[in-house]
Amino acid sequence: MSDKNKDLMVRAITALVFVPTVLLGLFWNTYSFAILFLIVLVACSKEYYDLIFANDYDSHFFRRNYGIFLSCFMYFVIALNYMFPDFVKFQVADLPWAMLPLAFMAFIYELYKSASDPFRNIALVISGIMYIGVPMILLLYLAFDGTKDYFNTHIIIGLIVMNWLNDSGAYMVGSRIGKTPLFPRISPNKTWEGTMGGVVCCLIAGYIFSLYYTELNTFDWMALGVITAVFGSLGDLVESMLKRSANKKDSGKLLPGHGGMLDRFDAFIFLLPFAAAYVYFAK
Protein backbone atom coordinates (compact mmCIF):
# COMPACT_ATOMS: atom_id res chain seq x y z
CA MET A 1 0.00 0.00 0.00
CA SER A 2 1.37 3.41 -0.97
CA ASP A 3 1.96 6.15 1.59
CA LYS A 4 -0.90 8.17 0.09
CA ASN A 5 -3.31 5.27 0.44
CA LYS A 6 -2.13 4.68 4.00
CA ASP A 7 -2.80 8.33 4.85
CA LEU A 8 -6.28 8.08 3.36
CA MET A 9 -6.94 4.92 5.35
CA VAL A 10 -5.82 6.59 8.60
CA ARG A 11 -8.00 9.64 7.88
CA ALA A 12 -11.02 7.44 7.15
CA ILE A 13 -10.60 5.37 10.33
CA THR A 14 -10.24 8.51 12.43
CA ALA A 15 -13.36 10.01 10.84
CA LEU A 16 -15.33 6.79 11.47
CA VAL A 17 -14.52 7.09 15.18
CA PHE A 18 -14.61 10.88 15.53
CA VAL A 19 -17.94 11.68 13.81
CA PRO A 20 -20.09 9.10 15.69
CA THR A 21 -18.48 10.18 18.98
CA VAL A 22 -19.44 13.81 18.35
CA LEU A 23 -22.97 12.83 17.32
CA LEU A 24 -23.37 10.61 20.38
CA GLY A 25 -22.30 13.45 22.64
CA LEU A 26 -24.75 15.81 20.96
CA PHE A 27 -27.80 13.57 20.96
CA TRP A 28 -27.55 11.34 24.03
CA ASN A 29 -28.29 13.69 26.97
CA THR A 30 -27.16 16.81 28.78
CA TYR A 31 -24.30 14.97 30.50
CA SER A 32 -22.82 13.62 27.27
CA PHE A 33 -23.18 17.08 25.71
CA ALA A 34 -21.37 18.81 28.58
CA ILE A 35 -18.62 16.17 28.72
CA LEU A 36 -18.09 16.21 24.94
CA PHE A 37 -17.46 19.94 24.80
CA LEU A 38 -15.45 19.93 28.02
CA ILE A 39 -13.09 17.50 26.26
CA VAL A 40 -13.06 19.78 23.21
CA LEU A 41 -12.33 22.77 25.45
CA VAL A 42 -9.42 21.07 27.23
CA ALA A 43 -7.90 19.63 24.04
CA CYS A 44 -8.18 22.86 22.03
CA SER A 45 -6.85 24.97 24.91
CA LYS A 46 -3.89 22.67 25.37
CA GLU A 47 -3.05 22.80 21.67
CA TYR A 48 -3.40 26.59 21.64
CA TYR A 49 -1.04 27.11 24.57
CA ASP A 50 1.38 24.53 23.19
CA LEU A 51 1.55 26.57 19.98
CA ILE A 52 1.96 30.03 21.48
CA PHE A 53 4.48 28.88 24.10
CA ALA A 54 6.30 26.49 21.76
CA ASN A 55 9.53 28.50 21.82
CA ASP A 56 10.13 27.62 25.48
CA TYR A 57 7.67 24.89 26.27
CA ASP A 58 8.93 23.64 29.64
CA SER A 59 9.32 27.01 31.35
CA HIS A 60 5.70 27.91 30.62
CA PHE A 61 4.21 24.87 32.39
CA PHE A 62 2.24 26.93 34.92
CA ARG A 63 1.04 29.49 32.38
CA ARG A 64 -0.23 26.83 29.97
CA ASN A 65 -2.09 24.90 32.62
CA TYR A 66 -3.42 27.94 34.43
CA GLY A 67 -5.05 29.20 31.25
CA ILE A 68 -6.69 25.80 30.75
CA PHE A 69 -7.82 25.78 34.38
CA LEU A 70 -9.48 29.20 34.14
CA SER A 71 -11.40 28.24 30.99
CA CYS A 72 -12.49 24.93 32.51
CA PHE A 73 -13.51 26.64 35.75
CA MET A 74 -15.86 28.99 33.88
CA TYR A 75 -17.28 26.16 31.78
CA PHE A 76 -17.72 23.82 34.74
CA VAL A 77 -19.49 26.37 36.93
CA ILE A 78 -21.94 27.44 34.23
CA ALA A 79 -22.61 23.84 33.13
CA LEU A 80 -23.40 22.83 36.72
CA ASN A 81 -25.56 25.91 37.14
CA TYR A 82 -27.67 24.94 34.12
CA MET A 83 -27.76 21.20 34.73
CA PHE A 84 -28.35 21.12 38.49
CA PRO A 85 -30.32 24.29 39.31
CA ASP A 86 -31.84 22.84 42.47
CA PHE A 87 -28.47 21.99 43.98
CA VAL A 88 -26.06 24.62 42.66
CA LYS A 89 -26.66 27.98 44.30
CA PHE A 90 -23.89 29.68 42.36
CA GLN A 91 -25.45 32.05 39.83
CA VAL A 92 -24.07 32.90 36.40
CA ALA A 93 -24.03 36.56 37.44
CA ASP A 94 -21.66 35.59 40.27
CA LEU A 95 -19.06 34.18 37.90
CA PRO A 96 -17.17 37.43 37.19
CA TRP A 97 -16.68 37.96 40.92
CA ALA A 98 -15.04 34.56 41.19
CA MET A 99 -13.09 34.86 37.93
CA LEU A 100 -11.50 38.27 38.43
CA PRO A 101 -9.38 37.32 41.47
CA LEU A 102 -8.34 34.10 39.73
CA ALA A 103 -7.39 35.99 36.55
CA PHE A 104 -5.36 38.53 38.51
CA MET A 105 -3.33 35.67 39.97
CA ALA A 106 -1.55 35.61 36.59
CA PHE A 107 -0.17 39.09 37.36
CA ILE A 108 1.00 37.98 40.80
CA TYR A 109 2.68 34.90 39.33
CA GLU A 110 4.66 37.05 36.87
CA LEU A 111 5.65 39.39 39.71
CA TYR A 112 7.44 36.57 41.50
CA LYS A 113 8.61 34.73 38.38
CA SER A 114 10.79 37.64 37.17
CA ALA A 115 10.23 36.79 33.51
CA SER A 116 11.83 38.96 30.81
CA ASP A 117 8.46 39.80 29.21
CA PRO A 118 5.81 39.37 31.94
CA PHE A 119 2.95 41.31 30.38
CA ARG A 120 3.30 39.41 27.11
CA ASN A 121 2.95 36.19 29.11
CA ILE A 122 -0.15 37.51 30.89
CA ALA A 123 -1.68 38.56 27.57
CA LEU A 124 -1.04 35.14 26.07
CA VAL A 125 -2.70 33.36 28.99
CA ILE A 126 -5.77 35.62 28.78
CA SER A 127 -5.90 35.29 24.98
CA GLY A 128 -6.47 31.54 25.27
CA ILE A 129 -9.45 32.15 27.54
CA MET A 130 -10.93 34.67 25.10
CA TYR A 131 -10.19 32.58 22.01
CA ILE A 132 -11.46 29.21 23.27
CA GLY A 133 -12.89 29.44 26.80
CA VAL A 134 -15.43 32.23 26.21
CA PRO A 135 -16.86 30.73 22.98
CA MET A 136 -17.41 27.42 24.77
CA ILE A 137 -19.32 29.26 27.50
CA LEU A 138 -21.50 30.80 24.80
CA LEU A 139 -22.11 27.31 23.42
CA LEU A 140 -23.71 26.44 26.77
CA TYR A 141 -25.88 29.54 26.50
CA LEU A 142 -27.10 28.44 23.06
CA ALA A 143 -27.85 24.93 24.27
CA PHE A 144 -29.66 25.99 27.44
CA ASP A 145 -31.14 29.21 26.05
CA GLY A 146 -29.79 31.11 29.05
CA THR A 147 -32.27 29.37 31.38
CA LYS A 148 -32.24 26.50 33.86
CA ASP A 149 -35.27 24.58 32.61
CA TYR A 150 -34.52 24.24 28.91
CA PHE A 151 -32.07 22.15 26.92
CA ASN A 152 -32.07 21.91 23.15
CA THR A 153 -29.14 21.21 20.86
CA HIS A 154 -30.88 22.15 17.61
CA ILE A 155 -28.98 25.41 17.14
CA ILE A 156 -25.67 23.73 18.01
CA ILE A 157 -26.38 20.90 15.57
CA GLY A 158 -27.31 23.43 12.91
CA LEU A 159 -24.10 25.41 13.39
CA ILE A 160 -21.93 22.28 13.32
CA VAL A 161 -23.59 20.91 10.18
CA MET A 162 -23.48 24.27 8.41
CA ASN A 163 -19.82 24.62 9.36
CA TRP A 164 -19.05 21.20 7.86
CA LEU A 165 -21.04 22.08 4.73
CA ASN A 166 -19.21 25.39 4.48
CA ASP A 167 -15.87 23.56 4.42
CA SER A 168 -17.14 20.98 1.93
CA GLY A 169 -18.80 23.51 -0.35
CA ALA A 170 -15.78 25.79 -0.33
CA TYR A 171 -13.48 22.86 -1.17
CA MET A 172 -15.65 21.43 -3.96
CA VAL A 173 -16.26 24.77 -5.67
CA GLY A 174 -12.78 26.17 -5.04
CA SER A 175 -10.98 23.07 -6.31
CA ARG A 176 -12.93 23.18 -9.58
CA ILE A 177 -13.40 26.81 -10.52
CA GLY A 178 -11.48 28.75 -7.86
CA LYS A 179 -9.12 31.31 -9.39
CA THR A 180 -9.23 34.42 -7.20
CA PRO A 181 -7.14 34.09 -3.99
CA LEU A 182 -9.02 34.98 -0.84
CA PHE A 183 -6.12 35.51 1.57
CA PRO A 184 -2.87 34.39 -0.08
CA ARG A 185 -0.66 35.63 2.78
CA ILE A 186 -2.24 33.17 5.22
CA SER A 187 -3.86 30.44 3.09
CA PRO A 188 -2.89 30.51 -0.60
CA ASN A 189 -5.31 27.73 -1.56
CA LYS A 190 -8.49 29.49 -0.44
CA THR A 191 -10.40 31.37 -3.14
CA TRP A 192 -13.32 33.77 -3.33
CA GLU A 193 -15.17 31.33 -5.58
CA GLY A 194 -14.81 28.58 -2.99
CA THR A 195 -15.93 30.93 -0.25
CA MET A 196 -19.10 31.77 -2.16
CA GLY A 197 -19.72 28.06 -2.66
CA GLY A 198 -19.60 27.64 1.11
CA VAL A 199 -22.02 30.55 1.60
CA VAL A 200 -24.55 29.00 -0.80
CA CYS A 201 -24.35 25.63 0.98
CA CYS A 202 -24.90 27.32 4.36
CA LEU A 203 -27.90 29.28 3.07
CA ILE A 204 -29.51 26.13 1.69
CA ALA A 205 -28.83 24.28 4.95
CA GLY A 206 -30.20 27.19 6.99
CA TYR A 207 -33.45 27.10 5.04
CA ILE A 208 -33.76 23.32 5.50
CA PHE A 209 -33.12 23.59 9.25
CA SER A 210 -35.84 26.23 9.51
CA LEU A 211 -38.37 23.69 8.23
CA TYR A 212 -37.69 21.27 11.09
CA TYR A 213 -36.21 23.33 13.93
CA THR A 214 -38.70 26.10 14.62
CA GLU A 215 -36.92 27.76 17.56
CA LEU A 216 -35.80 30.31 14.98
CA ASN A 217 -37.62 31.54 11.89
CA THR A 218 -36.37 31.09 8.33
CA PHE A 219 -34.68 34.48 8.17
CA ASP A 220 -32.77 33.87 11.41
CA TRP A 221 -31.63 30.39 10.34
CA MET A 222 -30.37 31.74 7.03
CA ALA A 223 -28.68 34.62 8.87
CA LEU A 224 -26.91 32.01 10.99
CA GLY A 225 -25.89 30.33 7.73
CA VAL A 226 -24.23 33.55 6.57
CA ILE A 227 -22.57 34.02 9.98
CA THR A 228 -21.29 30.44 9.84
CA ALA A 229 -19.88 30.84 6.33
CA VAL A 230 -18.23 34.21 6.98
CA PHE A 231 -16.90 33.82 10.49
CA GLY A 232 -16.21 30.10 10.17
CA SER A 233 -13.96 30.88 7.20
CA LEU A 234 -12.29 33.70 9.13
CA GLY A 235 -11.81 31.35 12.08
CA ASP A 236 -10.02 28.90 9.82
CA LEU A 237 -7.75 31.71 8.62
CA VAL A 238 -7.06 32.84 12.18
CA GLU A 239 -5.96 29.33 13.15
CA SER A 240 -3.78 29.16 10.03
CA MET A 241 -2.20 32.44 11.15
CA LEU A 242 -1.63 30.90 14.59
CA LYS A 243 0.08 27.82 13.14
CA ARG A 244 2.21 29.92 10.79
CA SER A 245 3.40 32.03 13.70
CA ALA A 246 4.48 28.84 15.47
CA ASN A 247 5.88 27.23 12.27
CA LYS A 248 3.56 24.24 12.66
CA LYS A 249 1.52 22.41 10.04
CA ASP A 250 -1.09 21.09 12.50
CA SER A 251 -2.22 22.21 15.94
CA GLY A 252 -1.58 18.74 17.33
CA LYS A 253 -1.63 15.00 16.68
CA LEU A 254 -4.68 13.92 18.66
CA LEU A 255 -6.64 12.95 15.53
CA PRO A 256 -4.39 10.84 13.27
CA GLY A 257 -4.58 12.02 9.68
CA HIS A 258 -6.54 15.13 10.66
CA GLY A 259 -4.15 16.98 12.95
CA GLY A 260 -5.29 18.29 16.30
CA MET A 261 -8.64 19.01 17.89
CA LEU A 262 -8.22 22.73 17.22
CA ASP A 263 -7.74 21.95 13.52
CA ARG A 264 -11.22 20.41 13.51
CA PHE A 265 -13.03 22.92 15.72
CA ASP A 266 -11.22 26.17 14.87
CA ALA A 267 -13.97 27.54 12.61
CA PHE A 268 -16.81 26.37 14.88
CA ILE A 269 -15.25 27.92 17.99
CA PHE A 270 -14.56 31.21 16.22
CA LEU A 271 -18.10 31.61 14.88
CA LEU A 272 -19.78 30.94 18.25
CA PRO A 273 -19.53 34.50 19.68
CA PHE A 274 -21.08 35.94 16.54
CA ALA A 275 -23.83 33.30 16.38
CA ALA A 276 -24.61 33.63 20.09
CA ALA A 277 -24.79 37.43 19.84
CA TYR A 278 -27.17 37.16 16.89
CA VAL A 279 -29.43 34.67 18.68
CA TYR A 280 -29.43 36.82 21.83
CA PHE A 281 -30.58 39.94 20.01
CA ALA A 282 -32.90 38.06 17.61
CA LYS A 283 -34.89 36.70 20.52
C-alpha positions as CSV (number, residue, x, y, z in Angstrom):
1,M,0.0,0.0,0.0
2,S,1.4,3.4,-1.0
3,D,2.0,6.1,1.6
4,K,-0.9,8.2,0.1
5,N,-3.3,5.3,0.4
6,K,-2.1,4.7,4.0
7,D,-2.8,8.3,4.8
8,L,-6.3,8.1,3.4
9,M,-6.9,4.9,5.4
10,V,-5.8,6.6,8.6
11,R,-8.0,9.6,7.9
12,A,-11.0,7.4,7.1
13,I,-10.6,5.4,10.3
14,T,-10.2,8.5,12.4
15,A,-13.4,10.0,10.8
16,L,-15.3,6.8,11.5
17,V,-14.5,7.1,15.2
18,F,-14.6,10.9,15.5
19,V,-17.9,11.7,13.8
20,P,-20.1,9.1,15.7
21,T,-18.5,10.2,19.0
22,V,-19.4,13.8,18.4
23,L,-23.0,12.8,17.3
24,L,-23.4,10.6,20.4
25,G,-22.3,13.5,22.6
26,L,-24.7,15.8,21.0
27,F,-27.8,13.6,21.0
28,W,-27.6,11.3,24.0
29,N,-28.3,13.7,27.0
30,T,-27.2,16.8,28.8
31,Y,-24.3,15.0,30.5
32,S,-22.8,13.6,27.3
33,F,-23.2,17.1,25.7
34,A,-21.4,18.8,28.6
35,I,-18.6,16.2,28.7
36,L,-18.1,16.2,24.9
37,F,-17.5,19.9,24.8
38,L,-15.5,19.9,28.0
39,I,-13.1,17.5,26.3
40,V,-13.1,19.8,23.2
41,L,-12.3,22.8,25.5
42,V,-9.4,21.1,27.2
43,A,-7.9,19.6,24.0
44,C,-8.2,22.9,22.0
45,S,-6.9,25.0,24.9
46,K,-3.9,22.7,25.4
47,E,-3.1,22.8,21.7
48,Y,-3.4,26.6,21.6
49,Y,-1.0,27.1,24.6
50,D,1.4,24.5,23.2
51,L,1.6,26.6,20.0
52,I,2.0,30.0,21.5
53,F,4.5,28.9,24.1
54,A,6.3,26.5,21.8
55,N,9.5,28.5,21.8
56,D,10.1,27.6,25.5
57,Y,7.7,24.9,26.3
58,D,8.9,23.6,29.6
59,S,9.3,27.0,31.3
60,H,5.7,27.9,30.6
61,F,4.2,24.9,32.4
62,F,2.2,26.9,34.9
63,R,1.0,29.5,32.4
64,R,-0.2,26.8,30.0
65,N,-2.1,24.9,32.6
66,Y,-3.4,27.9,34.4
67,G,-5.1,29.2,31.3
68,I,-6.7,25.8,30.8
69,F,-7.8,25.8,34.4
70,L,-9.5,29.2,34.1
71,S,-11.4,28.2,31.0
72,C,-12.5,24.9,32.5
73,F,-13.5,26.6,35.7
74,M,-15.9,29.0,33.9
75,Y,-17.3,26.2,31.8
76,F,-17.7,23.8,34.7
77,V,-19.5,26.4,36.9
78,I,-21.9,27.4,34.2
79,A,-22.6,23.8,33.1
80,L,-23.4,22.8,36.7
81,N,-25.6,25.9,37.1
82,Y,-27.7,24.9,34.1
83,M,-27.8,21.2,34.7
84,F,-28.4,21.1,38.5
85,P,-30.3,24.3,39.3
86,D,-31.8,22.8,42.5
87,F,-28.5,22.0,44.0
88,V,-26.1,24.6,42.7
89,K,-26.7,28.0,44.3
90,F,-23.9,29.7,42.4
91,Q,-25.5,32.1,39.8
92,V,-24.1,32.9,36.4
93,A,-24.0,36.6,37.4
94,D,-21.7,35.6,40.3
95,L,-19.1,34.2,37.9
96,P,-17.2,37.4,37.2
97,W,-16.7,38.0,40.9
98,A,-15.0,34.6,41.2
99,M,-13.1,34.9,37.9
100,L,-11.5,38.3,38.4
101,P,-9.4,37.3,41.5
102,L,-8.3,34.1,39.7
103,A,-7.4,36.0,36.5
104,F,-5.4,38.5,38.5
105,M,-3.3,35.7,40.0
106,A,-1.5,35.6,36.6
107,F,-0.2,39.1,37.4
108,I,1.0,38.0,40.8
109,Y,2.7,34.9,39.3
110,E,4.7,37.0,36.9
111,L,5.7,39.4,39.7
112,Y,7.4,36.6,41.5
113,K,8.6,34.7,38.4
114,S,10.8,37.6,37.2
115,A,10.2,36.8,33.5
116,S,11.8,39.0,30.8
117,D,8.5,39.8,29.2
118,P,5.8,39.4,31.9
119,F,2.9,41.3,30.4
120,R,3.3,39.4,27.1
121,N,2.9,36.2,29.1
122,I,-0.1,37.5,30.9
123,A,-1.7,38.6,27.6
124,L,-1.0,35.1,26.1
125,V,-2.7,33.4,29.0
126,I,-5.8,35.6,28.8
127,S,-5.9,35.3,25.0
128,G,-6.5,31.5,25.3
129,I,-9.4,32.1,27.5
130,M,-10.9,34.7,25.1
131,Y,-10.2,32.6,22.0
132,I,-11.5,29.2,23.3
133,G,-12.9,29.4,26.8
134,V,-15.4,32.2,26.2
135,P,-16.9,30.7,23.0
136,M,-17.4,27.4,24.8
137,I,-19.3,29.3,27.5
138,L,-21.5,30.8,24.8
139,L,-22.1,27.3,23.4
140,L,-23.7,26.4,26.8
141,Y,-25.9,29.5,26.5
142,L,-27.1,28.4,23.1
143,A,-27.9,24.9,24.3
144,F,-29.7,26.0,27.4
145,D,-31.1,29.2,26.0
146,G,-29.8,31.1,29.1
147,T,-32.3,29.4,31.4
148,K,-32.2,26.5,33.9
149,D,-35.3,24.6,32.6
150,Y,-34.5,24.2,28.9
151,F,-32.1,22.2,26.9
152,N,-32.1,21.9,23.1
153,T,-29.1,21.2,20.9
154,H,-30.9,22.1,17.6
155,I,-29.0,25.4,17.1
156,I,-25.7,23.7,18.0
157,I,-26.4,20.9,15.6
158,G,-27.3,23.4,12.9
159,L,-24.1,25.4,13.4
160,I,-21.9,22.3,13.3
161,V,-23.6,20.9,10.2
162,M,-23.5,24.3,8.4
163,N,-19.8,24.6,9.4
164,W,-19.1,21.2,7.9
165,L,-21.0,22.1,4.7
166,N,-19.2,25.4,4.5
167,D,-15.9,23.6,4.4
168,S,-17.1,21.0,1.9
169,G,-18.8,23.5,-0.4
170,A,-15.8,25.8,-0.3
171,Y,-13.5,22.9,-1.2
172,M,-15.6,21.4,-4.0
173,V,-16.3,24.8,-5.7
174,G,-12.8,26.2,-5.0
175,S,-11.0,23.1,-6.3
176,R,-12.9,23.2,-9.6
177,I,-13.4,26.8,-10.5
178,G,-11.5,28.7,-7.9
179,K,-9.1,31.3,-9.4
180,T,-9.2,34.4,-7.2
181,P,-7.1,34.1,-4.0
182,L,-9.0,35.0,-0.8
183,F,-6.1,35.5,1.6
184,P,-2.9,34.4,-0.1
185,R,-0.7,35.6,2.8
186,I,-2.2,33.2,5.2
187,S,-3.9,30.4,3.1
188,P,-2.9,30.5,-0.6
189,N,-5.3,27.7,-1.6
190,K,-8.5,29.5,-0.4
191,T,-10.4,31.4,-3.1
192,W,-13.3,33.8,-3.3
193,E,-15.2,31.3,-5.6
194,G,-14.8,28.6,-3.0
195,T,-15.9,30.9,-0.2
196,M,-19.1,31.8,-2.2
197,G,-19.7,28.1,-2.7
198,G,-19.6,27.6,1.1
199,V,-22.0,30.6,1.6
200,V,-24.5,29.0,-0.8
201,C,-24.3,25.6,1.0
202,C,-24.9,27.3,4.4
203,L,-27.9,29.3,3.1
204,I,-29.5,26.1,1.7
205,A,-28.8,24.3,5.0
206,G,-30.2,27.2,7.0
207,Y,-33.5,27.1,5.0
208,I,-33.8,23.3,5.5
209,F,-33.1,23.6,9.2
210,S,-35.8,26.2,9.5
211,L,-38.4,23.7,8.2
212,Y,-37.7,21.3,11.1
213,Y,-36.2,23.3,13.9
214,T,-38.7,26.1,14.6
215,E,-36.9,27.8,17.6
216,L,-35.8,30.3,15.0
217,N,-37.6,31.5,11.9
218,T,-36.4,31.1,8.3
219,F,-34.7,34.5,8.2
220,D,-32.8,33.9,11.4
221,W,-31.6,30.4,10.3
222,M,-30.4,31.7,7.0
223,A,-28.7,34.6,8.9
224,L,-26.9,32.0,11.0
225,G,-25.9,30.3,7.7
226,V,-24.2,33.5,6.6
227,I,-22.6,34.0,10.0
228,T,-21.3,30.4,9.8
229,A,-19.9,30.8,6.3
230,V,-18.2,34.2,7.0
231,F,-16.9,33.8,10.5
232,G,-16.2,30.1,10.2
233,S,-14.0,30.9,7.2
234,L,-12.3,33.7,9.1
235,G,-11.8,31.4,12.1
236,D,-10.0,28.9,9.8
237,L,-7.8,31.7,8.6
238,V,-7.1,32.8,12.2
239,E,-6.0,29.3,13.2
240,S,-3.8,29.2,10.0
241,M,-2.2,32.4,11.2
242,L,-1.6,30.9,14.6
243,K,0.1,27.8,13.1
244,R,2.2,29.9,10.8
245,S,3.4,32.0,13.7
246,A,4.5,28.8,15.5
247,N,5.9,27.2,12.3
248,K,3.6,24.2,12.7
249,K,1.5,22.4,10.0
250,D,-1.1,21.1,12.5
251,S,-2.2,22.2,15.9
252,G,-1.6,18.7,17.3
253,K,-1.6,15.0,16.7
254,L,-4.7,13.9,18.7
255,L,-6.6,12.9,15.5
256,P,-4.4,10.8,13.3
257,G,-4.6,12.0,9.7
258,H,-6.5,15.1,10.7
259,G,-4.1,17.0,12.9
260,G,-5.3,18.3,16.3
261,M,-8.6,19.0,17.9
262,L,-8.2,22.7,17.2
263,D,-7.7,21.9,13.5
264,R,-11.2,20.4,13.5
265,F,-13.0,22.9,15.7
266,D,-11.2,26.2,14.9
267,A,-14.0,27.5,12.6
268,F,-16.8,26.4,14.9
269,I,-15.3,27.9,18.0
270,F,-14.6,31.2,16.2
271,L,-18.1,31.6,14.9
272,L,-19.8,30.9,18.2
273,P,-19.5,34.5,19.7
274,F,-21.1,35.9,16.5
275,A,-23.8,33.3,16.4
276,A,-24.6,33.6,20.1
277,A,-24.8,37.4,19.8
278,Y,-27.2,37.2,16.9
279,V,-29.4,34.7,18.7
280,Y,-29.4,36.8,21.8
281,F,-30.6,39.9,20.0
282,A,-32.9,38.1,17.6
283,K,-34.9,36.7,20.5
